[in-house]
């Protein structure tokens, strides 16, 4: 039983960050593309602002989807959230 709990904890620890990293990678890719042609401090400042805006946008999207999912439970909520968060 102890071995199972350890494996479950490890699986949870690695699954959550992987999902978050995918969203973060999308934001990074988008900002990197938008920063084409910028160099040095200008690029650094642009990337900092862009990445911050991307995180804020994702947080707002999560809040909106979460509010819209009120009343849904279980698989219905999971499916709704997945679809809502993946919208462009």
MOPAC internal coordinates of N, CA, C and O (Angstrom, degrees):
PM7 1SCF
backbone

  N    0.0000 0     0.00 0     0.00 0    0    0    0
  C    1.4418 1     0.00 0     0.00 0    1    0    0
  C    1.5288 1   110.74 1     0.00 0    2    1    0
  O    1.2310 1   120.41 1   138.26 1    3    2    1
  N    1.3123 1   116.83 1   -41.74 1    3    2    1
  C    1.4665 1   120.68 1  -179.36 1    5    3    2
  C    1.5286 1   110.64 1   -61.77 1    6    5    3
  O    1.2310 1   120.85 1   139.57 1    7    6    5
  N    1.3299 1   115.99 1   -40.43 1    7    6    5
  C    1.4672 1   120.89 1   179.58 1    9    7    6
  C    1.5297 1   110.13 1   -62.43 1   10    9    7
  O    1.2310 1   120.45 1   139.51 1   11   10    9
  N    1.3365 1   116.74 1   -40.49 1   11   10    9
  C    1.4589 1   121.56 1   178.66 1   13   11   10
  C    1.5250 1   110.74 1   -62.33 1   14   13   11
  O    1.2310 1   120.27 1   135.83 1   15   14   13
  N    1.3282 1   117.10 1   -44.17 1   15   14   13
  C    1.4575 1   121.06 1  -179.68 1   17   15   14
  C    1.5236 1   111.53 1   -63.32 1   18   17   15
  O    1.2310 1   120.59 1   140.48 1   19   18   17
  N    1.3060 1   116.48 1   -39.52 1   19   18   17
  C    1.4619 1   120.66 1   178.29 1   21   19   18
  C    1.5253 1   110.02 1   -64.88 1   22   21   19
  O    1.2310 1   120.35 1   135.13 1   23   22   21
  N    1.3285 1   116.93 1   -44.87 1   23   22   21
  C    1.4620 1   120.46 1   178.52 1   25   23   22
  C    1.5298 1   111.66 1   -63.81 1   26   25   23
  O    1.2310 1   120.42 1   140.11 1   27   26   25
  N    1.3188 1   116.81 1   -39.89 1   27   26   25
  C    1.4664 1   120.66 1   178.52 1   29   27   26
  C    1.5270 1   110.59 1   -64.24 1   30   29   27
  O    1.2310 1   120.45 1   137.69 1   31   30   29
  N    1.3209 1   116.74 1   -42.31 1   31   30   29
  C    1.4658 1   120.57 1   179.02 1   33   31   30
  C    1.5209 1   111.08 1   -64.16 1   34   33   31
  O    1.2310 1   120.34 1   138.64 1   35   34   33
  N    1.3158 1   116.96 1   -41.36 1   35   34   33
  C    1.4626 1   120.55 1   178.36 1   37   35   34
  C    1.5244 1   111.30 1   -65.05 1   38   37   35
  O    1.2310 1   120.49 1   137.19 1   39   38   37
  N    1.3193 1   116.67 1   -42.81 1   39   38   37
  C    1.4680 1   120.30 1   179.35 1   41   39   38
  C    1.5198 1   110.68 1   -61.06 1   42   41   39
  O    1.2310 1   120.40 1   137.30 1   43   42   41
  N    1.3207 1   116.84 1   -42.70 1   43   42   41
  C    1.4599 1   121.22 1   179.09 1   45   43   42
  C    1.5279 1   110.58 1   -65.74 1   46   45   43
  O    1.2310 1   120.61 1   138.37 1   47   46   45
  N    1.3063 1   116.45 1   -41.63 1   47   46   45
  C    1.4660 1   120.72 1  -178.61 1   49   47   46
  C    1.5207 1   112.09 1   -63.25 1   50   49   47
  O    1.2310 1   120.36 1   145.29 1   51   50   49
  N    1.3181 1   116.92 1   -34.71 1   51   50   49
  C    1.4589 1   119.57 1  -177.01 1   53   51   50
  C    1.5198 1   113.06 1   -91.38 1   54   53   51
  O    1.2310 1   119.22 1   157.76 1   55   54   53
  N    1.3067 1   119.08 1   -22.24 1   55   54   53
  C    1.4623 1   121.44 1  -178.34 1   57   55   54
  C    1.5208 1   111.43 1   -77.68 1   58   57   55
  O    1.2310 1   119.75 1   133.45 1   59   58   57
  N    1.3128 1   118.09 1   -46.55 1   59   58   57
  C    1.4611 1   121.88 1  -179.07 1   61   59   58
  C    1.5188 1   112.79 1   -58.19 1   62   61   59
  O    1.2310 1   119.43 1   127.38 1   63   62   61
  N    1.3322 1   118.70 1   -52.62 1   63   62   61
  C    1.4499 1   120.13 1   178.97 1   65   63   62
  C    1.5340 1   113.19 1   -62.24 1   66   65   63
  O    1.2310 1   119.73 1   148.55 1   67   66   65
  N    1.3074 1   118.13 1   -31.45 1   67   66   65
  C    1.4648 1   120.29 1   179.46 1   69   67   66
  C    1.5167 1   110.21 1   -64.37 1   70   69   67
  O    1.2310 1   120.38 1   138.59 1   71   70   69
  N    1.3356 1   116.88 1   -41.41 1   71   70   69
  C    1.4603 1   120.09 1   178.22 1   73   71   70
  C    1.5194 1   109.81 1   -64.83 1   74   73   71
  O    1.2310 1   120.43 1   135.92 1   75   74   73
  N    1.3101 1   116.78 1   -44.08 1   75   74   73
  C    1.4579 1   120.98 1   179.84 1   77   75   74
  C    1.5197 1   111.02 1   -63.62 1   78   77   75
  O    1.2310 1   120.22 1   140.58 1   79   78   77
  N    1.3233 1   117.18 1   -39.42 1   79   78   77
  C    1.4563 1   120.79 1   179.76 1   81   79   78
  C    1.5171 1   111.92 1   -63.06 1   82   81   79
  O    1.2310 1   119.76 1   145.53 1   83   82   81
  N    1.3442 1   118.07 1   -34.47 1   83   82   81
  C    1.4563 1   120.01 1   178.70 1   85   83   82
  C    1.5204 1   110.93 1   -62.47 1   86   85   83
  O    1.2310 1   119.86 1   135.75 1   87   86   85
  N    1.3129 1   117.86 1   -44.25 1   87   86   85
  C    1.4691 1   121.80 1   178.31 1   89   87   86
  C    1.5195 1   110.33 1   -65.72 1   90   89   87
  O    1.2310 1   120.93 1   137.99 1   91   90   89
  N    1.3137 1   115.82 1   -42.01 1   91   90   89
  C    1.4588 1   120.49 1   179.32 1   93   91   90
  C    1.5206 1   110.46 1   -64.28 1   94   93   91
  O    1.2310 1   120.28 1   141.16 1   95   94   93
  N    1.3222 1   117.07 1   -38.84 1   95   94   93
  C    1.4589 1   120.99 1   178.25 1   97   95   94
  C    1.5199 1   111.20 1   -65.11 1   98   97   95
  O    1.2310 1   120.35 1   142.50 1   99   98   97
  N    1.3318 1   116.93 1   -37.50 1   99   98   97
  C    1.4672 1   120.14 1   177.59 1  101   99   98
  C    1.5252 1   110.66 1   -63.05 1  102  101   99
  O    1.2310 1   120.70 1   136.47 1  103  102  101
  N    1.3389 1   116.27 1   -43.53 1  103  102  101
  C    1.4603 1   120.67 1   179.11 1  105  103  102
  C    1.5187 1   109.77 1   -64.39 1  106  105  103
  O    1.2310 1   120.36 1   135.80 1  107  106  105
  N    1.3360 1   116.91 1   -44.20 1  107  106  105
  C    1.4655 1   121.39 1   179.77 1  109  107  106
  C    1.5290 1   111.05 1   -60.63 1  110  109  107
  O    1.2310 1   120.39 1   135.99 1  111  110  109
  N    1.3134 1   116.86 1   -44.01 1  111  110  109
  C    1.4657 1   121.33 1  -179.71 1  113  111  110
  C    1.5292 1   110.62 1   -62.62 1  114  113  111
  O    1.2310 1   120.83 1   135.50 1  115  114  113
  N    1.3214 1   116.03 1   -44.50 1  115  114  113
  C    1.4598 1   120.90 1   179.73 1  117  115  114
  C    1.5315 1   111.24 1   -62.56 1  118  117  115
  O    1.2310 1   120.67 1   134.16 1  119  118  117
  N    1.3316 1   116.32 1   -45.84 1  119  118  117
  C    1.4683 1   120.61 1   179.47 1  121  119  118
  C    1.5241 1   111.21 1   -65.51 1  122  121  119
  O    1.2310 1   120.62 1   139.80 1  123  122  121
  N    1.3178 1   116.42 1   -40.20 1  123  122  121
  C    1.4560 1   120.75 1   179.93 1  125  123  122
  C    1.5309 1   110.52 1   -62.36 1  126  125  123
  O    1.2310 1   120.38 1   138.51 1  127  126  125
  N    1.3191 1   116.89 1   -41.49 1  127  126  125
  C    1.4641 1   120.83 1   177.91 1  129  127  126
  C    1.5233 1   110.61 1   -64.36 1  130  129  127
  O    1.2310 1   120.62 1   137.90 1  131  130  129
  N    1.3245 1   116.42 1   -42.10 1  131  130  129
  C    1.4645 1   120.95 1  -179.96 1  133  131  130
  C    1.5284 1   112.20 1   -68.20 1  134  133  131
  O    1.2310 1   119.86 1   157.28 1  135  134  133
  N    1.3275 1   117.87 1   -22.72 1  135  134  133
  C    1.4636 1   121.93 1  -177.94 1  137  135  134
  C    1.5260 1   112.82 1   -86.82 1  138  137  135
  O    1.2310 1   120.20 1  -176.06 1  139  138  137
  N    1.3251 1   117.22 1     3.94 1  139  138  137
  C    1.4593 1   120.69 1  -179.08 1  141  139  138
  C    1.5277 1   110.03 1   -55.12 1  142  141  139
  O    1.2310 1   120.77 1   -50.28 1  143  142  141
  N    1.3233 1   116.14 1   129.72 1  143  142  141
  C    1.4589 1   121.61 1   178.97 1  145  143  142
  C    1.5182 1   114.23 1    95.27 1  146  145  143
  O    1.2310 1   120.08 1   164.40 1  147  146  145
  N    1.3087 1   117.44 1   -15.60 1  147  146  145
  C    1.4588 1   120.41 1   178.78 1  149  147  146
  C    1.5248 1   108.72 1   -88.50 1  150  149  147
  O    1.2310 1   120.65 1   -33.40 1  151  150  149
  N    1.3246 1   116.37 1   146.60 1  151  150  149
  C    1.4572 1   120.51 1  -178.51 1  153  151  150
  C    1.5236 1   110.51 1  -137.60 1  154  153  151
  O    1.2310 1   121.40 1   -22.14 1  155  154  153
  N    1.3172 1   114.93 1   157.86 1  155  154  153
  C    1.4599 1   121.67 1   173.76 1  157  155  154
  C    1.5105 1   114.04 1    60.33 1  158  157  155
  O    1.2310 1   121.54 1    43.69 1  159  158  157
  N    1.3486 1   114.66 1  -136.31 1  159  158  157
  C    1.4622 1   120.80 1  -176.63 1  161  159  158
  C    1.5236 1   112.00 1   -63.65 1  162  161  159
  O    1.2310 1   120.64 1   146.69 1  163  162  161
  N    1.3287 1   116.39 1   -33.31 1  163  162  161
  C    1.4674 1   119.51 1   179.05 1  165  163  162
  C    1.5378 1   109.89 1   -61.46 1  166  165  163
  O    1.2310 1   120.77 1   134.51 1  167  166  165
  N    1.3383 1   116.13 1   -45.49 1  167  166  165
  C    1.4721 1   120.49 1   179.30 1  169  167  166
  C    1.5347 1   110.65 1   -65.59 1  170  169  167
  O    1.2310 1   120.88 1   136.40 1  171  170  169
  N    1.3179 1   115.93 1   -43.60 1  171  170  169
  C    1.4676 1   120.92 1  -179.37 1  173  171  170
  C    1.5268 1   110.44 1   -59.46 1  174  173  171
  O    1.2310 1   120.22 1   132.83 1  175  174  173
  N    1.3253 1   117.18 1   -47.17 1  175  174  173
  C    1.4607 1   121.39 1   179.59 1  177  175  174
  C    1.5317 1   111.48 1   -64.93 1  178  177  175
  O    1.2310 1   120.75 1   138.53 1  179  178  177
  N    1.3303 1   116.17 1   -41.47 1  179  178  177
  C    1.4594 1   120.58 1   178.70 1  181  179  178
  C    1.5279 1   110.93 1   -61.70 1  182  181  179
  O    1.2310 1   120.58 1   132.55 1  183  182  181
  N    1.3264 1   116.49 1   -47.45 1  183  182  181
  C    1.4600 1   121.05 1  -178.31 1  185  183  182
  C    1.5290 1   110.92 1   -62.52 1  186  185  183
  O    1.2310 1   120.39 1   138.76 1  187  186  185
  N    1.3150 1   116.87 1   -41.24 1  187  186  185
  C    1.4621 1   120.66 1   179.49 1  189  187  186
  C    1.5233 1   110.42 1   -60.34 1  190  189  187
  O    1.2310 1   120.42 1   132.60 1  191  190  189
  N    1.3287 1   116.80 1   -47.40 1  191  190  189
  C    1.4615 1   121.24 1  -179.86 1  193  191  190
  C    1.5264 1   111.25 1   -66.88 1  194  193  191
  O    1.2310 1   120.39 1   137.00 1  195  194  193
  N    1.3140 1   116.86 1   -43.00 1  195  194  193
  C    1.4618 1   121.44 1  -178.52 1  197  195  194
  C    1.5217 1   111.37 1   -63.60 1  198  197  195
  O    1.2310 1   120.26 1   133.41 1  199  198  197
  N    1.3152 1   117.10 1   -46.59 1  199  198  197
  C    1.4612 1   120.81 1  -179.39 1  201  199  198
  C    1.5270 1   110.97 1   -64.28 1  202  201  199
  O    1.2310 1   120.40 1   141.90 1  203  202  201
  N    1.3157 1   116.85 1   -38.10 1  203  202  201
  C    1.4564 1   121.07 1   177.95 1  205  203  202
  C    1.5278 1   110.22 1   -63.91 1  206  205  203
  O    1.2310 1   120.34 1   136.32 1  207  206  205
  N    1.3365 1   116.95 1   -43.68 1  207  206  205
  C    1.4624 1   121.39 1   178.70 1  209  207  206
  C    1.5267 1   110.77 1   -64.19 1  210  209  207
  O    1.2310 1   120.21 1   141.51 1  211  210  209
  N    1.3172 1   117.21 1   -38.49 1  211  210  209
  C    1.4627 1   121.41 1   179.76 1  213  211  210
  C    1.5173 1   111.58 1   -63.92 1  214  213  211
  O    1.2310 1   120.42 1   138.65 1  215  214  213
  N    1.3248 1   116.80 1   -41.35 1  215  214  213
  C    1.4606 1   120.51 1   178.42 1  217  215  214
  C    1.5282 1   110.49 1   -66.44 1  218  217  215
  O    1.2310 1   120.81 1   138.84 1  219  218  217
  N    1.3350 1   116.05 1   -41.16 1  219  218  217
  C    1.4618 1   120.13 1   179.22 1  221  219  218
  C    1.5296 1   110.08 1   -63.68 1  222  221  219
  O    1.2310 1   120.51 1   138.55 1  223  222  221
  N    1.3173 1   116.63 1   -41.45 1  223  222  221
  C    1.4641 1   120.51 1   179.39 1  225  223  222
  C    1.5232 1   110.61 1   -62.56 1  226  225  223
  O    1.2310 1   119.91 1   138.13 1  227  226  225
  N    1.3209 1   117.78 1   -41.87 1  227  226  225
  C    1.4628 1   121.71 1   179.74 1  229  227  226
  C    1.5291 1   110.51 1   -65.53 1  230  229  227
  O    1.2310 1   120.21 1   140.99 1  231  230  229
  N    1.3201 1   117.20 1   -39.01 1  231  230  229
  C    1.4596 1   120.60 1   178.81 1  233  231  230
  C    1.5283 1   110.52 1   -65.44 1  234  233  231
  O    1.2310 1   120.42 1   139.13 1  235  234  233
  N    1.3191 1   116.81 1   -40.87 1  235  234  233
  C    1.4641 1   120.59 1   178.57 1  237  235  234
  C    1.5224 1   110.47 1   -65.22 1  238  237  235
  O    1.2310 1   120.65 1   140.22 1  239  238  237
  N    1.3294 1   116.36 1   -39.78 1  239  238  237
  C    1.4590 1   120.96 1   178.82 1  241  239  238
  C    1.5314 1   109.69 1   -62.65 1  242  241  239
  O    1.2310 1   120.38 1   138.18 1  243  242  241
  N    1.3224 1   116.89 1   -41.82 1  243  242  241
  C    1.4530 1   121.68 1   179.20 1  245  243  242
  C    1.5278 1   110.26 1   -63.13 1  246  245  243
  O    1.2310 1   120.07 1   136.82 1  247  246  245
  N    1.3349 1   117.48 1   -43.18 1  247  246  245
  C    1.4643 1   121.29 1   178.80 1  249  247  246
  C    1.5236 1   110.76 1   -61.33 1  250  249  247
  O    1.2310 1   120.54 1   134.72 1  251  250  249
  N    1.3187 1   116.58 1   -45.28 1  251  250  249
  C    1.4610 1   121.11 1  -178.79 1  253  251  250
  C    1.5249 1   111.18 1   -63.93 1  254  253  251
  O    1.2310 1   120.55 1   131.60 1  255  254  253
  N    1.3224 1   116.56 1   -48.40 1  255  254  253
  C    1.4681 1   120.49 1   179.91 1  257  255  254
  C    1.5260 1   110.81 1   -62.29 1  258  257  255
  O    1.2310 1   120.54 1   139.74 1  259  258  257
  N    1.3166 1   116.57 1   -40.26 1  259  258  257
  C    1.4591 1   121.50 1   179.80 1  261  259  258
  C    1.5296 1   110.56 1   -62.74 1  262  261  259
  O    1.2310 1   120.51 1   137.67 1  263  262  261
  N    1.3283 1   116.64 1   -42.33 1  263  262  261
  C    1.4648 1   120.64 1   178.46 1  265  263  262
  C    1.5259 1   110.38 1   -65.76 1  266  265  263
  O    1.2310 1   120.32 1   138.78 1  267  266  265
  N    1.3271 1   116.99 1   -41.22 1  267  266  265
  C    1.4665 1   121.39 1   179.89 1  269  267  266
  C    1.5245 1   112.24 1   -67.93 1  270  269  267
  O    1.2310 1   119.97 1   157.84 1  271  270  269
  N    1.3258 1   117.66 1   -22.16 1  271  270  269
  C    1.4654 1   121.84 1  -178.05 1  273  271  270
  C    1.5240 1   112.48 1   -86.94 1  274  273  271
  O    1.2310 1   120.12 1  -177.10 1  275  274  273
  N    1.3156 1   117.37 1     2.90 1  275  274  273
  C    1.4573 1   120.96 1  -179.52 1  277  275  274
  C    1.5295 1   109.90 1   -55.38 1  278  277  275
  O    1.2310 1   120.90 1   -49.65 1  279  278  277
  N    1.3250 1   115.89 1   130.35 1  279  278  277
  C    1.4619 1   121.55 1   179.32 1  281  279  278
  C    1.5194 1   113.57 1    95.00 1  282  281  279
  O    1.2310 1   120.31 1   162.60 1  283  282  281
  N    1.3207 1   117.01 1   -17.40 1  283  282  281
  C    1.4639 1   119.86 1   178.22 1  285  283  282
  C    1.5252 1   108.67 1   -87.46 1  286  285  283
  O    1.2310 1   120.66 1   -33.20 1  287  286  285
  N    1.3214 1   116.34 1   146.80 1  287  286  285
  C    1.4647 1   120.62 1  -178.94 1  289  287  286
  C    1.5192 1   110.63 1  -137.96 1  290  289  287
  O    1.2310 1   121.26 1   -22.41 1  291  290  289
  N    1.3146 1   115.19 1   157.59 1  291  290  289
  C    1.4574 1   122.11 1   173.29 1  293  291  290
  C    1.5161 1   113.97 1    58.97 1  294  293  291
  O    1.2310 1   121.34 1    45.61 1  295  294  293
  N    1.3314 1   115.04 1  -134.39 1  295  294  293
  C    1.4636 1   121.11 1  -175.91 1  297  295  294
  C    1.5274 1   112.05 1   -63.35 1  298  297  295
  O    1.2310 1   120.48 1   145.74 1  299  298  297
  N    1.3304 1   116.69 1   -34.26 1  299  298  297
  C    1.4679 1   119.74 1   179.22 1  301  299  298
  C    1.5281 1   109.88 1   -62.59 1  302  301  299
  O    1.2310 1   120.56 1   135.16 1  303  302  301
  N    1.3435 1   116.53 1   -44.84 1  303  302  301
  C    1.4693 1   120.64 1   179.35 1  305  303  302
  C    1.5246 1   110.91 1   -65.65 1  306  305  303
  O    1.2310 1   120.81 1   136.56 1  307  306  305
  N    1.3272 1   116.06 1   -43.44 1  307  306  305
  C    1.4594 1   120.55 1  -179.26 1  309  307  306
  C    1.5280 1   110.71 1   -60.09 1  310  309  307
  O    1.2310 1   120.65 1   134.86 1  311  310  309
  N    1.3357 1   116.36 1   -45.14 1  311  310  309
  C    1.4632 1   121.02 1   179.81 1  313  311  310
  C    1.5290 1   110.69 1   -65.02 1  314  313  311
  O    1.2310 1   120.72 1   137.75 1  315  314  313
  N    1.3299 1   116.23 1   -42.25 1  315  314  313
  C    1.4643 1   120.25 1   179.47 1  317  315  314
  C    1.5248 1   111.01 1   -62.39 1  318  317  315
  O    1.2310 1   120.41 1   132.40 1  319  318  317
  N    1.3304 1   116.82 1   -47.60 1  319  318  317
  C    1.4578 1   120.96 1  -178.72 1  321  319  318
  C    1.5257 1   111.65 1   -61.99 1  322  321  319
  O    1.2310 1   120.85 1   137.23 1  323  322  321
  N    1.3114 1   115.98 1   -42.77 1  323  322  321
  C    1.4554 1   120.54 1   178.97 1  325  323  322
  C    1.5251 1   110.72 1   -59.47 1  326  325  323
  O    1.2310 1   121.09 1   132.94 1  327  326  325
  N    1.3191 1   115.53 1   -47.06 1  327  326  325
  C    1.4655 1   120.82 1  -179.04 1  329  327  326
  C    1.5363 1   110.45 1   -67.04 1  330  329  327
  O    1.2310 1   120.37 1   136.58 1  331  330  329
  N    1.3153 1   116.90 1   -43.42 1  331  330  329
  C    1.4594 1   121.52 1  -178.37 1  333  331  330
  C    1.5279 1   111.44 1   -63.91 1  334  333  331
  O    1.2310 1   120.24 1   134.33 1  335  334  333
  N    1.3152 1   117.14 1   -45.67 1  335  334  333
  C    1.4596 1   120.87 1  -177.38 1  337  335  334
  C    1.5286 1   112.50 1   -71.71 1  338  337  335
  O    1.2310 1   120.06 1   157.16 1  339  338  337
  N    1.3236 1   117.49 1   -22.84 1  339  338  337
  C    1.4699 1   119.15 1  -179.15 1  341  339  338
  C    1.5253 1   113.05 1   -86.74 1  342  341  339
  O    1.2310 1   119.95 1   173.07 1  343  342  341
  N    1.3274 1   117.70 1    -6.93 1  343  342  341
  C    1.4662 1   121.03 1   177.73 1  345  343  342
  C    1.5230 1   109.41 1   -63.34 1  346  345  343
  O    1.2310 1   121.53 1   -37.46 1  347  346  345
  N    1.3297 1   114.69 1   142.54 1  347  346  345
  C    1.4685 1   120.62 1   179.01 1  349  347  346
  C    1.4565 1   113.37 1   -62.87 1  350  349  347
  O    1.2310 1   120.10 1   180.00 1  351  350  349

